[in-house]
Amino acid sequence: MSNHLKISCCKASELIEKKNISTLSFYESIQLKIHGILCAGCKAYQKHSRILEDGIKKVKRKEQKSQTLSPKIKEEIISKL
């Protein structure tokens, strides 16, 4: 295997976090995939990072939905709580 495709766990974690906020280049995707095959720790980190990122996105979507309610509807909801 080419040394250009081997990356450290530190670099892999950077790519995992980058993948959560943007798109990896083809080369970066290959590097991360190969590293994930070889490193169980980073593979687990990637899974947990994805779960956490999905949770954050759900919370943000809920906040955005609650901000779109009219003041009247918000008052009605609060009064029923």
PDB file with one MODEL, atoms N, CA, C and O in Angstrom:
MODEL        1
ATOM      1  N   MET A   1       0.846  -1.181   0.000  1.00  0.00           N
ATOM      2  CA  MET A   1       0.000   0.000   0.000  1.00  0.00           C
ATOM      3  C   MET A   1       0.890   1.242   0.000  1.00  0.00           C
ATOM      4  O   MET A   1       1.914   1.285   0.682  1.00  0.00           O
ATOM      5  N   SER A   2       0.500   2.214  -0.745  1.00  0.00           N
ATOM      6  CA  SER A   2       1.263   3.447  -0.855  1.00  0.00           C
ATOM      7  C   SER A   2       1.263   4.217   0.462  1.00  0.00           C
ATOM      8  O   SER A   2       0.238   4.309   1.138  1.00  0.00           O
ATOM      9  N   ASN A   3       2.421   4.769   0.819  1.00  0.00           N
ATOM     10  CA  ASN A   3       2.507   5.573   2.035  1.00  0.00           C
ATOM     11  C   ASN A   3       1.662   6.831   1.937  1.00  0.00           C
ATOM     12  O   ASN A   3       1.317   7.419   2.962  1.00  0.00           O
ATOM     13  N   HIS A   4       1.325   7.254   0.735  1.00  0.00           N
ATOM     14  CA  HIS A   4       0.504   8.455   0.558  1.00  0.00           C
ATOM     15  C   HIS A   4      -0.934   8.233   1.027  1.00  0.00           C
ATOM     16  O   HIS A   4      -1.646   9.182   1.358  1.00  0.00           O
ATOM     17  N   LEU A   5      -1.343   6.982   1.049  1.00  0.00           N
ATOM     18  CA  LEU A   5      -2.710   6.677   1.468  1.00  0.00           C
ATOM     19  C   LEU A   5      -2.807   6.416   2.966  1.00  0.00           C
ATOM     20  O   LEU A   5      -3.898   6.462   3.534  1.00  0.00           O
ATOM     21  N   LYS A   6      -1.676   6.144   3.608  1.00  0.00           N
ATOM     22  CA  LYS A   6      -1.673   5.910   5.055  1.00  0.00           C
ATOM     23  C   LYS A   6      -1.705   7.241   5.776  1.00  0.00           C
ATOM     24  O   LYS A   6      -0.949   8.159   5.457  1.00  0.00           O
ATOM     25  N   ILE A   7      -2.596   7.332   6.757  1.00  0.00           N
ATOM     26  CA  ILE A   7      -2.688   8.553   7.555  1.00  0.00           C
ATOM     27  C   ILE A   7      -2.687   8.183   9.036  1.00  0.00           C
ATOM     28  O   ILE A   7      -2.989   7.047   9.401  1.00  0.00           O
ATOM     29  N   SER A   8      -2.349   9.136   9.870  1.00  0.00           N
ATOM     30  CA  SER A   8      -2.355   8.921  11.313  1.00  0.00           C
ATOM     31  C   SER A   8      -3.778   8.996  11.845  1.00  0.00           C
ATOM     32  O   SER A   8      -4.687   9.459  11.156  1.00  0.00           O
ATOM     33  N   CYS A   9      -3.958   8.539  13.067  1.00  0.00           N
ATOM     34  CA  CYS A   9      -5.269   8.653  13.714  1.00  0.00           C
ATOM     35  C   CYS A   9      -5.657  10.120  13.875  1.00  0.00           C
ATOM     36  O   CYS A   9      -6.831  10.473  13.765  1.00  0.00           O
ATOM     37  N   CYS A  10      -4.673  10.965  14.133  1.00  0.00           N
ATOM     38  CA  CYS A  10      -4.941  12.398  14.278  1.00  0.00           C
ATOM     39  C   CYS A  10      -5.504  12.967  12.973  1.00  0.00           C
ATOM     40  O   CYS A  10      -6.489  13.705  12.983  1.00  0.00           O
ATOM     41  N   LYS A  11      -4.873  12.620  11.856  1.00  0.00           N
ATOM     42  CA  LYS A  11      -5.347  13.090  10.549  1.00  0.00           C
ATOM     43  C   LYS A  11      -6.729  12.497  10.248  1.00  0.00           C
ATOM     44  O   LYS A  11      -7.593  13.175   9.691  1.00  0.00           O
ATOM     45  N   ALA A  12      -6.929  11.230  10.621  1.00  0.00           N
ATOM     46  CA  ALA A  12      -8.223  10.591  10.388  1.00  0.00           C
ATOM     47  C   ALA A  12      -9.321  11.319  11.158  1.00  0.00           C
ATOM     48  O   ALA A  12     -10.408  11.537  10.623  1.00  0.00           O
ATOM     49  N   SER A  13      -9.051  11.698  12.409  1.00  0.00           N
ATOM     50  CA  SER A  13     -10.072  12.411  13.186  1.00  0.00           C
ATOM     51  C   SER A  13     -10.378  13.775  12.573  1.00  0.00           C
ATOM     52  O   SER A  13     -11.523  14.227  12.599  1.00  0.00           O
ATOM     53  N   GLU A  14      -9.354  14.433  12.020  1.00  0.00           N
ATOM     54  CA  GLU A  14      -9.587  15.707  11.323  1.00  0.00           C
ATOM     55  C   GLU A  14     -10.514  15.499  10.127  1.00  0.00           C
ATOM     56  O   GLU A  14     -11.435  16.284   9.900  1.00  0.00           O
ATOM     57  N   LEU A  15     -10.261  14.430   9.363  1.00  0.00           N
ATOM     58  CA  LEU A  15     -11.089  14.157   8.190  1.00  0.00           C
ATOM     59  C   LEU A  15     -12.512  13.779   8.590  1.00  0.00           C
ATOM     60  O   LEU A  15     -13.470  14.144   7.909  1.00  0.00           O
ATOM     61  N   ILE A  16     -12.646  13.047   9.696  1.00  0.00           N
ATOM     62  CA  ILE A  16     -13.980  12.676  10.180  1.00  0.00           C
ATOM     63  C   ILE A  16     -14.784  13.928  10.513  1.00  0.00           C
ATOM     64  O   ILE A  16     -15.948  14.049  10.132  1.00  0.00           O
ATOM     65  N   GLU A  17     -14.156  14.852  11.222  1.00  0.00           N
ATOM     66  CA  GLU A  17     -14.853  16.090  11.585  1.00  0.00           C
ATOM     67  C   GLU A  17     -15.112  16.965  10.358  1.00  0.00           C
ATOM     68  O   GLU A  17     -16.158  17.606  10.262  1.00  0.00           O
ATOM     69  N   LYS A  18     -14.177  16.992   9.436  1.00  0.00           N
ATOM     70  CA  LYS A  18     -14.375  17.758   8.201  1.00  0.00           C
ATOM     71  C   LYS A  18     -15.559  17.197   7.422  1.00  0.00           C
ATOM     72  O   LYS A  18     -16.356  17.947   6.859  1.00  0.00           O
ATOM     73  N   LYS A  19     -15.664  15.868   7.398  1.00  0.00           N
ATOM     74  CA  LYS A  19     -16.756  15.208   6.677  1.00  0.00           C
ATOM     75  C   LYS A  19     -18.115  15.582   7.259  1.00  0.00           C
ATOM     76  O   LYS A  19     -19.114  15.612   6.542  1.00  0.00           O
ATOM     77  N   ASN A  20     -18.152  15.870   8.568  1.00  0.00           N
ATOM     78  CA  ASN A  20     -19.409  16.259   9.213  1.00  0.00           C
ATOM     79  C   ASN A  20     -19.895  17.636   8.774  1.00  0.00           C
ATOM     80  O   ASN A  20     -21.092  17.918   8.831  1.00  0.00           O
ATOM     81  N   ILE A  21     -18.973  18.499   8.335  1.00  0.00           N
ATOM     82  CA  ILE A  21     -19.387  19.869   7.995  1.00  0.00           C
ATOM     83  C   ILE A  21     -19.239  20.204   6.521  1.00  0.00           C
ATOM     84  O   ILE A  21     -19.778  21.211   6.063  1.00  0.00           O
ATOM     85  N   SER A  22     -18.519  19.382   5.770  1.00  0.00           N
ATOM     86  CA  SER A  22     -18.362  19.651   4.342  1.00  0.00           C
ATOM     87  C   SER A  22     -18.099  18.335   3.613  1.00  0.00           C
ATOM     88  O   SER A  22     -18.285  17.254   4.172  1.00  0.00           O
ATOM     89  N   THR A  23     -17.677  18.440   2.395  1.00  0.00           N
ATOM     90  CA  THR A  23     -17.412  17.268   1.577  1.00  0.00           C
ATOM     91  C   THR A  23     -15.912  17.020   1.493  1.00  0.00           C
ATOM     92  O   THR A  23     -15.125  17.946   1.297  1.00  0.00           O
ATOM     93  N   LEU A  24     -15.531  15.764   1.643  1.00  0.00           N
ATOM     94  CA  LEU A  24     -14.129  15.404   1.489  1.00  0.00           C
ATOM     95  C   LEU A  24     -13.805  15.259   0.010  1.00  0.00           C
ATOM     96  O   LEU A  24     -14.669  14.931  -0.803  1.00  0.00           O
ATOM     97  N   SER A  25     -12.556  15.506  -0.317  1.00  0.00           N
ATOM     98  CA  SER A  25     -12.110  15.242  -1.685  1.00  0.00           C
ATOM     99  C   SER A  25     -12.084  13.729  -1.891  1.00  0.00           C
ATOM    100  O   SER A  25     -12.130  12.963  -0.928  1.00  0.00           O
ATOM    101  N   PHE A  26     -12.010  13.315  -3.121  1.00  0.00           N
ATOM    102  CA  PHE A  26     -11.944  11.883  -3.431  1.00  0.00           C
ATOM    103  C   PHE A  26     -10.748  11.255  -2.718  1.00  0.00           C
ATOM    104  O   PHE A  26     -10.868  10.186  -2.120  1.00  0.00           O
ATOM    105  N   TYR A  27      -9.609  11.913  -2.784  1.00  0.00           N
ATOM    106  CA  TYR A  27      -8.379  11.415  -2.164  1.00  0.00           C
ATOM    107  C   TYR A  27      -8.541  11.295  -0.645  1.00  0.00           C
ATOM    108  O   TYR A  27      -8.130  10.295  -0.055  1.00  0.00           O
ATOM    109  N   GLU A  28      -9.133  12.303  -0.016  1.00  0.00           N
ATOM    110  CA  GLU A  28      -9.359  12.266   1.429  1.00  0.00           C
ATOM    111  C   GLU A  28     -10.318  11.134   1.802  1.00  0.00           C
ATOM    112  O   GLU A  28     -10.118  10.453   2.808  1.00  0.00           O
ATOM    113  N   SER A  29     -11.351  10.937   0.994  1.00  0.00           N
ATOM    114  CA  SER A  29     -12.313   9.860   1.247  1.00  0.00           C
ATOM    115  C   SER A  29     -11.634   8.500   1.217  1.00  0.00           C
ATOM    116  O   SER A  29     -11.903   7.642   2.058  1.00  0.00           O
ATOM    117  N   ILE A  30     -10.746   8.307   0.236  1.00  0.00           N
ATOM    118  CA  ILE A  30     -10.006   7.042   0.120  1.00  0.00           C
ATOM    119  C   ILE A  30      -9.096   6.859   1.328  1.00  0.00           C
ATOM    120  O   ILE A  30      -9.036   5.773   1.904  1.00  0.00           O
ATOM    121  N   GLN A  31      -8.386   7.924   1.716  1.00  0.00           N
ATOM    122  CA  GLN A  31      -7.504   7.845   2.881  1.00  0.00           C
ATOM    123  C   GLN A  31      -8.295   7.448   4.127  1.00  0.00           C
ATOM    124  O   GLN A  31      -7.867   6.579   4.887  1.00  0.00           O
ATOM    125  N   LEU A  32      -9.437   8.080   4.333  1.00  0.00           N
ATOM    126  CA  LEU A  32     -10.249   7.809   5.516  1.00  0.00           C
ATOM    127  C   LEU A  32     -10.808   6.390   5.480  1.00  0.00           C
ATOM    128  O   LEU A  32     -10.822   5.702   6.501  1.00  0.00           O
ATOM    129  N   LYS A  33     -11.265   5.955   4.323  1.00  0.00           N
ATOM    130  CA  LYS A  33     -11.821   4.604   4.194  1.00  0.00           C
ATOM    131  C   LYS A  33     -10.749   3.557   4.510  1.00  0.00           C
ATOM    132  O   LYS A  33     -11.010   2.607   5.247  1.00  0.00           O
ATOM    133  N   ILE A  34      -9.551   3.726   3.957  1.00  0.00           N
ATOM    134  CA  ILE A  34      -8.461   2.781   4.210  1.00  0.00           C
ATOM    135  C   ILE A  34      -8.096   2.788   5.694  1.00  0.00           C
ATOM    136  O   ILE A  34      -7.910   1.729   6.294  1.00  0.00           O
ATOM    137  N   HIS A  35      -7.996   3.965   6.279  1.00  0.00           N
ATOM    138  CA  HIS A  35      -7.648   4.053   7.695  1.00  0.00           C
ATOM    139  C   HIS A  35      -8.722   3.370   8.545  1.00  0.00           C
ATOM    140  O   HIS A  35      -8.402   2.675   9.509  1.00  0.00           O
ATOM    141  N   GLY A  36      -9.991   3.566   8.189  1.00  0.00           N
ATOM    142  CA  GLY A  36     -11.083   2.932   8.928  1.00  0.00           C
ATOM    143  C   GLY A  36     -11.046   1.417   8.858  1.00  0.00           C
ATOM    144  O   GLY A  36     -11.438   0.743   9.810  1.00  0.00           O
ATOM    145  N   ILE A  37     -10.586   0.883   7.758  1.00  0.00           N
ATOM    146  CA  ILE A  37     -10.452  -0.571   7.617  1.00  0.00           C
ATOM    147  C   ILE A  37      -9.360  -1.093   8.552  1.00  0.00           C
ATOM    148  O   ILE A  37      -9.487  -2.174   9.127  1.00  0.00           O
ATOM    149  N   LEU A  38      -8.297  -0.320   8.694  1.00  0.00           N
ATOM    150  CA  LEU A  38      -7.139  -0.742   9.478  1.00  0.00           C
ATOM    151  C   LEU A  38      -7.238  -0.396  10.959  1.00  0.00           C
ATOM    152  O   LEU A  38      -6.556  -1.020  11.773  1.00  0.00           O
ATOM    153  N   CYS A  39      -8.054   0.566  11.328  1.00  0.00           N
ATOM    154  CA  CYS A  39      -8.065   1.075  12.702  1.00  0.00           C
ATOM    155  C   CYS A  39      -9.482   1.017  13.285  1.00  0.00           C
ATOM    156  O   CYS A  39     -10.347   1.817  12.928  1.00  0.00           O
ATOM    157  N   ALA A  40      -9.698   0.066  14.178  1.00  0.00           N
ATOM    158  CA  ALA A  40     -11.019  -0.100  14.792  1.00  0.00           C
ATOM    159  C   ALA A  40     -11.390   1.104  15.658  1.00  0.00           C
ATOM    160  O   ALA A  40     -12.563   1.466  15.745  1.00  0.00           O
ATOM    161  N   GLY A  41     -10.405   1.721  16.294  1.00  0.00           N
ATOM    162  CA  GLY A  41     -10.669   2.874  17.147  1.00  0.00           C
ATOM    163  C   GLY A  41     -11.219   4.044  16.362  1.00  0.00           C
ATOM    164  O   GLY A  41     -12.192   4.672  16.781  1.00  0.00           O
ATOM    165  N   CYS A  42     -10.614   4.343  15.238  1.00  0.00           N
ATOM    166  CA  CYS A  42     -11.080   5.462  14.408  1.00  0.00           C
ATOM    167  C   CYS A  42     -12.413   5.140  13.739  1.00  0.00           C
ATOM    168  O   CYS A  42     -13.235   6.028  13.515  1.00  0.00           O
ATOM    169  N   LYS A  43     -12.615   3.887  13.428  1.00  0.00           N
ATOM    170  CA  LYS A  43     -13.899   3.484  12.848  1.00  0.00           C
ATOM    171  C   LYS A  43     -15.017   3.719  13.873  1.00  0.00           C
ATOM    172  O   LYS A  43     -16.090   4.212  13.525  1.00  0.00           O
ATOM    173  N   ALA A  44     -14.761   3.364  15.132  1.00  0.00           N
ATOM    174  CA  ALA A  44     -15.740   3.605  16.200  1.00  0.00           C
ATOM    175  C   ALA A  44     -15.927   5.101  16.421  1.00  0.00           C
ATOM    176  O   ALA A  44     -17.051   5.564  16.616  1.00  0.00           O
ATOM    177  N   TYR A  45     -14.835   5.857  16.394  1.00  0.00           N
ATOM    178  CA  TYR A  45     -14.916   7.317  16.558  1.00  0.00           C
ATOM    179  C   TYR A  45     -15.785   7.921  15.461  1.00  0.00           C
ATOM    180  O   TYR A  45     -16.602   8.802  15.727  1.00  0.00           O
ATOM    181  N   GLN A  46     -15.612   7.451  14.235  1.00  0.00           N
ATOM    182  CA  GLN A  46     -16.405   7.974  13.120  1.00  0.00           C
ATOM    183  C   GLN A  46     -17.890   7.683  13.328  1.00  0.00           C
ATOM    184  O   GLN A  46     -18.736   8.535  13.056  1.00  0.00           O
ATOM    185  N   LYS A  47     -18.201   6.495  13.806  1.00  0.00           N
ATOM    186  CA  LYS A  47     -19.598   6.131  14.060  1.00  0.00           C
ATOM    187  C   LYS A  47     -20.190   7.028  15.148  1.00  0.00           C
ATOM    188  O   LYS A  47     -21.292   7.552  14.987  1.00  0.00           O
ATOM    189  N   HIS A  48     -19.473   7.203  16.239  1.00  0.00           N
ATOM    190  CA  HIS A  48     -19.971   8.033  17.338  1.00  0.00           C
ATOM    191  C   HIS A  48     -20.083   9.501  16.928  1.00  0.00           C
ATOM    192  O   HIS A  48     -21.018  10.197  17.325  1.00  0.00           O
ATOM    193  N   SER A  49     -19.131   9.956  16.141  1.00  0.00           N
ATOM    194  CA  SER A  49     -19.166  11.336  15.668  1.00  0.00           C
ATOM    195  C   SER A  49     -20.395  11.570  14.788  1.00  0.00           C
ATOM    196  O   SER A  49     -21.035  12.618  14.873  1.00  0.00           O
ATOM    197  N   ARG A  50     -20.714  10.605  13.956  1.00  0.00           N
ATOM    198  CA  ARG A  50     -21.883  10.713  13.072  1.00  0.00           C
ATOM    199  C   ARG A  50     -23.172  10.743  13.904  1.00  0.00           C
ATOM    200  O   ARG A  50     -24.077  11.526  13.617  1.00  0.00           O
ATOM    201  N   ILE A  51     -23.253   9.895  14.928  1.00  0.00           N
ATOM    202  CA  ILE A  51     -24.435   9.871  15.796  1.00  0.00           C
ATOM    203  C   ILE A  51     -24.598  11.218  16.495  1.00  0.00           C
ATOM    204  O   ILE A  51     -25.699  11.764  16.549  1.00  0.00           O
ATOM    205  N   LEU A  52     -23.509  11.745  17.023  1.00  0.00           N
ATOM    206  CA  LEU A  52     -23.554  13.037  17.703  1.00  0.00           C
ATOM    207  C   LEU A  52     -23.955  14.150  16.740  1.00  0.00           C
ATOM    208  O   LEU A  52     -24.789  14.988  17.082  1.00  0.00           O
ATOM    209  N   GLU A  53     -23.380  14.171  15.559  1.00  0.00           N
ATOM    210  CA  GLU A  53     -23.691  15.197  14.563  1.00  0.00           C
ATOM    211  C   GLU A  53     -25.157  15.118  14.138  1.00  0.00           C
ATOM    212  O   GLU A  53     -25.808  16.149  13.970  1.00  0.00           O
ATOM    213  N   ASP A  54     -25.683  13.899  13.962  1.00  0.00           N
ATOM    214  CA  ASP A  54     -27.097  13.734  13.615  1.00  0.00           C
ATOM    215  C   ASP A  54     -27.996  14.283  14.725  1.00  0.00           C
ATOM    216  O   ASP A  54     -29.011  14.922  14.446  1.00  0.00           O
ATOM    217  N   GLY A  55     -27.624  14.036  15.976  1.00  0.00           N
ATOM    218  CA  GLY A  55     -28.391  14.561  17.106  1.00  0.00           C
ATOM    219  C   GLY A  55     -28.389  16.077  17.139  1.00  0.00           C
ATOM    220  O   GLY A  55     -29.422  16.698  17.386  1.00  0.00           O
ATOM    221  N   ILE A  56     -27.238  16.671  16.892  1.00  0.00           N
ATOM    222  CA  ILE A  56     -27.131  18.129  16.858  1.00  0.00           C
ATOM    223  C   ILE A  56     -28.006  18.703  15.747  1.00  0.00           C
ATOM    224  O   ILE A  56     -28.687  19.709  15.948  1.00  0.00           O
ATOM    225  N   LYS A  57     -27.990  18.072  14.585  1.00  0.00           N
ATOM    226  CA  LYS A  57     -28.812  18.546  13.470  1.00  0.00           C
ATOM    227  C   LYS A  57     -30.301  18.467  13.805  1.00  0.00           C
ATOM    228  O   LYS A  57     -31.067  19.357  13.435  1.00  0.00           O
ATOM    229  N   LYS A  58     -30.719  17.398  14.509  1.00  0.00           N
ATOM    230  CA  LYS A  58     -32.127  17.265  14.894  1.00  0.00           C
ATOM    231  C   LYS A  58     -32.533  18.383  15.845  1.00  0.00           C
ATOM    232  O   LYS A  58     -33.609  18.965  15.701  1.00  0.00           O
ATOM    233  N   VAL A  59     -31.682  18.681  16.808  1.00  0.00           N
ATOM    234  CA  VAL A  59     -31.972  19.756  17.758  1.00  0.00           C
ATOM    235  C   VAL A  59     -32.081  21.092  17.030  1.00  0.00           C
ATOM    236  O   VAL A  59     -32.982  21.884  17.305  1.00  0.00           O
ATOM    237  N   LYS A  60     -31.161  21.337  16.101  1.00  0.00           N
ATOM    238  CA  LYS A  60     -31.198  22.591  15.340  1.00  0.00           C
ATOM    239  C   LYS A  60     -32.478  22.701  14.525  1.00  0.00           C
ATOM    240  O   LYS A  60     -33.077  23.774  14.449  1.00  0.00           O
ATOM    241  N   ARG A  61     -32.902  21.590  13.912  1.00  0.00           N
ATOM    242  CA  ARG A  61     -34.147  21.616  13.126  1.00  0.00           C
ATOM    243  C   ARG A  61     -35.345  21.915  14.017  1.00  0.00           C
ATOM    244  O   ARG A  61     -36.236  22.672  13.631  1.00  0.00           O
ATOM    245  N   LYS A  62     -35.367  21.323  15.208  1.00  0.00           N
ATOM    246  CA  LYS A  62     -36.471  21.579  16.139  1.00  0.00           C
ATOM    247  C   LYS A  62     -36.477  23.035  16.572  1.00  0.00           C
ATOM    248  O   LYS A  62     -37.539  23.648  16.676  1.00  0.00           O
ATOM    249  N   GLU A  63     -35.303  23.591  16.823  1.00  0.00           N
ATOM    250  CA  GLU A  63     -35.216  25.007  17.213  1.00  0.00           C
ATOM    251  C   GLU A  63     -35.702  25.903  16.085  1.00  0.00           C
ATOM    252  O   GLU A  63     -36.412  26.879  16.330  1.00  0.00           O
ATOM    253  N   GLN A  64     -35.327  25.582  14.854  1.00  0.00           N
ATOM    254  CA  GLN A  64     -35.751  26.392  13.719  1.00  0.00           C
ATOM    255  C   GLN A  64     -37.269  26.318  13.552  1.00  0.00           C
ATOM    256  O   GLN A  64     -37.908  27.323  13.239  1.00  0.00           O
ATOM    257  N   LYS A  65     -37.842  25.147  13.756  1.00  0.00           N
ATOM    258  CA  LYS A  65     -39.297  25.007  13.641  1.00  0.00           C
ATOM    259  C   LYS A  65     -39.996  25.815  14.721  1.00  0.00           C
ATOM    260  O   LYS A  65     -41.009  26.464  14.459  1.00  0.00           O
ATOM    261  N   SER A  66     -39.455  25.777  15.938  1.00  0.00           N
ATOM    262  CA  SER A  66     -40.103  26.515  17.022  1.00  0.00           C
ATOM    263  C   SER A  66     -40.000  28.020  16.811  1.00  0.00           C
ATOM    264  O   SER A  66     -40.854  28.765  17.293  1.00  0.00           O
ATOM    265  N   GLN A  67     -38.992  28.476  16.114  1.00  0.00           N
ATOM    266  CA  GLN A  67     -38.831  29.901  15.852  1.00  0.00           C
ATOM    267  C   GLN A  67     -39.773  30.389  14.764  1.00  0.00           C
ATOM    268  O   GLN A  67     -39.987  31.594  14.631  1.00  0.00           O
ATOM    269  N   THR A  68     -40.333  29.486  13.992  1.00  0.00           N
ATOM    270  CA  THR A  68     -41.217  29.889  12.900  1.00  0.00           C
ATOM    271  C   THR A  68     -42.673  29.997  13.343  1.00  0.00           C
ATOM    272  O   THR A  68     -43.529  30.432  12.572  1.00  0.00           O
ATOM    273  N   LEU A  69     -42.953  29.603  14.583  1.00  0.00           N
ATOM    274  CA  LEU A  69     -44.325  29.709  15.076  1.00  0.00           C
ATOM    275  C   LEU A  69     -44.669  31.168  15.357  1.00  0.00           C
ATOM    276  O   LEU A  69     -43.826  31.959  15.781  1.00  0.00           O
ATOM    277  N   SER A  70     -45.895  31.486  15.116  1.00  0.00           N
ATOM    278  CA  SER A  70     -46.343  32.849  15.404  1.00  0.00           C
ATOM    279  C   SER A  70     -46.414  33.034  16.924  1.00  0.00           C
ATOM    280  O   SER A  70     -46.571  32.062  17.663  1.00  0.00           O
ATOM    281  N   PRO A  71     -46.301  34.270  17.381  1.00  0.00           N
ATOM    282  CA  PRO A  71     -46.385  34.535  18.831  1.00  0.00           C
ATOM    283  C   PRO A  71     -47.698  34.033  19.439  1.00  0.00           C
ATOM    284  O   PRO A  71     -47.715  33.557  20.574  1.00  0.00           O
ATOM    285  N   LYS A  72     -48.776  34.139  18.698  1.00  0.00           N
ATOM    286  CA  LYS A  72     -50.079  33.692  19.199  1.00  0.00           C
ATOM    287  C   LYS A  72     -50.076  32.185  19.452  1.00  0.00           C
ATOM    288  O   LYS A  72     -50.559  31.719  20.484  1.00  0.00           O
ATOM    289  N   ILE A  73     -49.533  31.439  18.512  1.00  0.00           N
ATOM    290  CA  ILE A  73     -49.470  29.981  18.660  1.00  0.00           C
ATOM    291  C   ILE A  73     -48.542  29.610  19.812  1.00  0.00           C
ATOM    292  O   ILE A  73     -48.841  28.692  20.575  1.00  0.00           O
ATOM    293  N   LYS A  74     -47.425  30.313  19.945  1.00  0.00           N
ATOM    294  CA  LYS A  74     -46.507  30.056  21.059  1.00  0.00           C
ATOM    295  C   LYS A  74     -47.200  30.281  22.391  1.00  0.00           C
ATOM    296  O   LYS A  74     -47.046  29.482  23.315  1.00  0.00           O
ATOM    297  N   GLU A  75     -47.958  31.355  22.495  1.00  0.00           N
ATOM    298  CA  GLU A  75     -48.684  31.655  23.736  1.00  0.00           C
ATOM    299  C   GLU A  75     -49.693  30.562  24.043  1.00  0.00           C
ATOM    300  O   GLU A  75     -49.846  30.151  25.193  1.00  0.00           O
ATOM    301  N   GLU A  76     -50.379  30.096  23.012  1.00  0.00           N
ATOM    302  CA  GLU A  76     -51.377  29.050  23.198  1.00  0.00           C
ATOM    303  C   GLU A  76     -50.712  27.756  23.687  1.00  0.00           C
ATOM    304  O   GLU A  76     -51.232  27.078  24.573  1.00  0.00           O
ATOM    305  N   ILE A  77     -49.583  27.431  23.111  1.00  0.00           N
ATOM    306  CA  ILE A  77     -48.855  26.226  23.521  1.00  0.00           C
ATOM    307  C   ILE A  77     -48.395  26.345  24.975  1.00  0.00           C
ATOM    308  O   ILE A  77     -48.548  25.412  25.763  1.00  0.00           O
ATOM    309  N   ILE A  78     -47.842  27.483  25.310  1.00  0.00           N
ATOM    310  CA  ILE A  78     -47.345  27.720  26.667  1.00  0.00           C
ATOM    311  C   ILE A  78     -48.497  27.659  27.680  1.00  0.00           C
ATOM    312  O   ILE A  78     -48.339  27.111  28.771  1.00  0.00           O
ATOM    313  N   SER A  79     -49.625  28.209  27.323  1.00  0.00           N
ATOM    314  CA  SER A  79     -50.769  28.205  28.256  1.00  0.00           C
ATOM    315  C   SER A  79     -51.291  26.778  28.497  1.00  0.00           C
ATOM    316  O   SER A  79     -51.829  26.485  29.565  1.00  0.00           O
ATOM    317  N   LYS A  80     -51.133  25.909  27.517  1.00  0.00           N
ATOM    318  CA  LYS A  80     -51.594  24.530  27.677  1.00  0.00           C
ATOM    319  C   LYS A  80     -50.593  23.646  28.409  1.00  0.00           C
ATOM    320  O   LYS A  80     -50.920  22.540  28.837  1.00  0.00           O
ATOM    321  N   LEU A  81     -49.386  24.143  28.545  1.00  0.00           N
ATOM    322  CA  LEU A  81     -48.372  23.380  29.288  1.00  0.00           C
ATOM    323  C   LEU A  81     -48.618  23.566  30.746  1.00  0.00           C
ATOM    324  O   LEU A  81     -47.887  23.016  31.570  1.00  0.00           O
TER     325      LEU A  81
ENDMDL
END
